[in-house]
Amino acid sequence: MAELNCGATNCCYNKDCYCCKGDIMVGGKHASEKDDTCCESFHDRRNDSYTSSLDHACKTISIDCEAVKCIYNSNYKCNADHVDIRGSHANGSKETSCGTFREAK
């Protein structure tokens, strides 16, 4: 489990820059840079009827990851100690990104 800092403030799961969902999916199967990734779990709080899965935000979270070219991806799981999700003005998952992504060389 990684310590998650979520900058996607429009997401219904975001509470004080932490996530209330319990787990997330980072997309970007063919990603070779941060902007090619996204938080597939993002749901816009303004346009969605979803509510937080947990009553309180968690500092650490399980992260499934499709970005197979990332150095932190191990069998579709993120093994980074800390993950930053970006997208402060996102209206959809494609407007978010994983700021921790590093392409394996």
C-alpha positions in Angstrom: 0.0 0.0 0.0 1.2 3.5 -0.9 0.8 6.8 0.8 -1.5 8.7 -1.6 -1.7 12.4 -2.0 -4.7 13.3 -4.2 -4.7 16.6 -6.0 -7.9 15.8 -7.9 -10.0 18.1 -5.7 -13.1 17.7 -7.9 -13.2 14.0 -7.2 -16.0 12.8 -5.0 -13.6 10.5 -3.2 -11.2 13.3 -2.3 -11.2 14.5 1.3 -8.4 16.8 2.4 -6.2 15.5 -0.4 -6.6 11.9 0.7 -8.8 9.2 -0.9 -12.0 7.8 0.7 -12.5 5.1 -2.0 -10.2 2.4 -0.4 -8.4 1.5 -3.6 -7.8 3.1 -7.0 -6.9 2.2 -10.5 -4.2 4.1 -12.4 -4.7 3.8 -16.1 -2.1 4.2 -18.9 -1.4 0.9 -20.5 0.9 2.5 -23.1 2.1 5.4 -20.9 5.7 6.6 -21.4 5.3 9.8 -19.4 3.1 11.1 -16.5 0.6 12.8 -18.8 -0.2 9.4 -20.4 -1.6 8.1 -17.1 -4.8 8.9 -15.3 -6.8 7.9 -12.2 -9.5 5.7 -13.6 -11.3 5.8 -10.3 -11.9 9.6 -10.6 -15.6 10.6 -10.4 -16.5 14.3 -10.6 -18.3 15.3 -7.5 -20.3 17.9 -9.4 -21.7 15.6 -12.0 -21.9 12.3 -10.3 -24.2 10.6 -7.7 -21.3 8.5 -6.3 -20.5 9.0 -2.7 -17.3 8.1 -0.7 -16.9 4.4 0.0 -15.4 5.1 3.4 -16.5 7.6 6.1 -13.0 9.0 6.3 -10.0 9.4 4.0 -7.1 6.9 4.2 -3.5 8.1 4.1 -2.4 4.7 2.6 -4.3 3.0 -0.2 -4.1 0.0 -2.5 -3.3 1.0 -6.1 -3.9 -1.2 -9.1 -1.9 0.1 -12.1 -2.1 -0.5 -15.8 1.1 1.6 -16.5 3.3 -1.4 -17.1 6.2 0.7 -18.3 6.5 2.4 -14.8 9.3 1.4 -12.6 6.9 1.1 -9.7 4.5 -1.3 -11.4 4.9 -4.9 -10.2 2.4 -7.3 -11.8 -0.2 -4.5 -12.1 0.2 -3.2 -8.6 1.9 0.0 -7.6 4.8 -0.6 -5.2 5.9 3.1 -4.7 6.0 4.3 -1.1 4.3 7.6 -2.1 2.0 8.4 -5.0 0.8 11.8 -6.2 -2.4 12.0 -8.2 -2.6 15.3 -10.1 -5.6 17.1 -11.6 -6.8 20.0 -9.4 -9.3 21.2 -12.0 -10.2 17.8 -13.5 -13.7 17.2 -14.8 -12.9 13.6 -15.8 -10.4 10.9 -15.3 -8.5 11.7 -18.5 -7.7 15.1 -16.9 -5.8 13.5 -14.0 -2.4 11.9 -14.0 0.0 10.0 -11.7 2.7 12.4 -10.8 4.8 9.5 -9.5 5.1 7.7 -12.8 8.7 7.0 -13.9 9.3 5.1 -17.1 11.5 2.1 -16.7 14.6 2.3 -19.0 
